[in-house]
Amino acid sequence: MIDEFTRECLAIDVARRLTSDDVQERLPDLFVRSGVPGHIRSDNGPEFTAKVVPDWLGEVGVSTLCIEPGSPWKNGYCESFNGKLSDELLDRVASDTLLEAKVLIQRWRVGYNRVPPQSSLGHRAPGCG
């Protein structure tokens, strides 16, 4: 989950498979911690397009914006973030277990959030690539 305004990575859930139940379980924590957003933009993954998630978001006053299939440029912040995550961590480090992947990705996320977006051309935080 990326905040489009601050570009902070609010959460990265690591699992072999994420479902709409996982999304619906995670969002209330994020809303309490970061506030309820006016909208959530997502791709058309099944965990966000399942009827239960948009219905629940509507009940709490959050509108949903889904990008068109095959249009990753319409979700540029997330695509850029995913590229950084791959370049700086996933393509460089292999993890043997799901727990190890969770620890490494959480550590990277914390480092990512320490570097302001305007410094993206500079160096990353220590230990993050």
C-alpha positions in Angstrom: 0.0 0.0 0.0 1.5 3.3 -1.2 0.2 6.7 -0.2 0.0 8.6 -3.5 0.5 12.0 -1.8 3.4 11.3 0.5 4.7 8.2 -1.5 5.2 6.4 1.9 4.9 2.7 1.8 2.2 2.1 4.4 2.4 -1.7 4.3 3.7 -4.7 2.3 2.0 -7.9 3.1 4.1 -11.0 2.1 2.3 -14.2 1.5 2.2 -17.0 -1.0 -1.3 -15.7 -2.0 -3.3 -12.7 -0.9 -7.1 -12.7 -0.9 -9.8 -10.2 -0.5 -10.1 -11.3 3.2 -6.5 -10.4 3.7 -7.1 -6.9 2.2 -10.2 -6.4 4.3 -8.3 -7.4 7.4 -5.4 -5.1 6.7 -7.2 -1.9 5.7 -8.8 -1.1 9.1 -5.3 -1.1 10.7 -4.0 1.3 8.0 -7.1 3.5 8.4 -6.6 3.8 12.1 -2.9 4.5 11.7 -2.9 6.8 8.7 -6.5 8.0 8.4 -9.3 7.0 6.1 -8.5 8.0 2.5 -10.9 9.6 0.1 -10.2 6.8 -2.4 -8.1 3.8 -3.0 -6.6 3.2 -6.5 -5.8 -0.4 -7.3 -5.1 -2.7 -10.2 -7.7 -5.3 -11.2 -6.3 -8.1 -9.0 -8.9 -10.5 -7.5 -8.1 -9.4 -4.0 -9.4 -5.9 -4.8 -12.1 -6.6 -7.3 -13.9 -9.2 -5.1 -17.3 -7.7 -4.3 -16.7 -7.7 -0.5 -13.8 -5.2 -0.6 -15.4 -2.4 -2.7 -18.7 -2.9 -0.7 -16.9 -2.6 2.6 -14.9 0.4 1.4 -18.2 2.1 0.3 -19.6 1.5 3.8 -16.7 3.4 5.4 -16.9 6.2 2.8 -13.9 5.3 0.6 -14.4 5.3 -3.2 -12.5 2.9 -5.4 -10.6 3.7 -8.5 -9.5 0.6 -10.5 -7.0 1.1 -13.4 -7.9 -0.4 -16.7 -6.5 -3.8 -17.4 -3.2 -3.6 -19.3 -2.6 0.0 -18.3 0.1 0.0 -15.7 1.1 3.7 -16.5 -2.2 4.7 -14.9 -0.9 3.4 -11.5 2.6 5.0 -11.9 3.4 5.4 -8.2 2.9 1.8 -7.5 4.6 0.6 -10.7 7.6 2.8 -9.8 7.6 1.5 -6.3 7.4 -2.1 -7.5 10.4 -1.5 -9.7 12.5 -0.1 -6.9 11.6 -3.0 -4.6 12.6 -5.5 -7.4 15.8 -3.6 -8.3 17.0 -3.0 -4.7 15.9 -6.2 -3.0 14.0 -8.9 -4.8 16.4 -9.3 -7.7 19.4 -9.3 -5.4 18.4 -11.4 -2.4 16.9 -14.9 -2.3 15.0 -15.9 0.8 14.6 -19.5 1.8 11.5 -19.1 3.9 8.4 -16.9 3.9 9.4 -15.6 7.3 12.8 -14.6 6.0 11.1 -12.8 3.1 8.8 -11.0 5.5 11.7 -9.8 7.6 13.8 -8.7 4.6 10.9 -6.9 2.9 9.8 -5.1 6.1 13.4 -3.9 6.7 13.6 -2.6 3.1 10.2 -0.9 3.5 11.4 1.0 6.6 14.5 2.1 4.8 12.5 3.1 1.7 10.3 5.4 3.9 13.4 7.1 5.4 14.4 8.5 2.0 12.3 11.5 0.8 10.8 11.0 -2.7 12.7 14.1 -4.0 16.0 12.3 -3.3 15.1 9.4 -5.6 18.1 10.2 -7.8 20.5 10.1 -4.8 21.6 7.2 -2.6 19.2 4.9 -0.7 19.3 4.5 3.0 22.0 2.2 4.4 21.2 -1.5 4.2 18.7 -1.1 1.4 20.5 -2.1 -1.7 
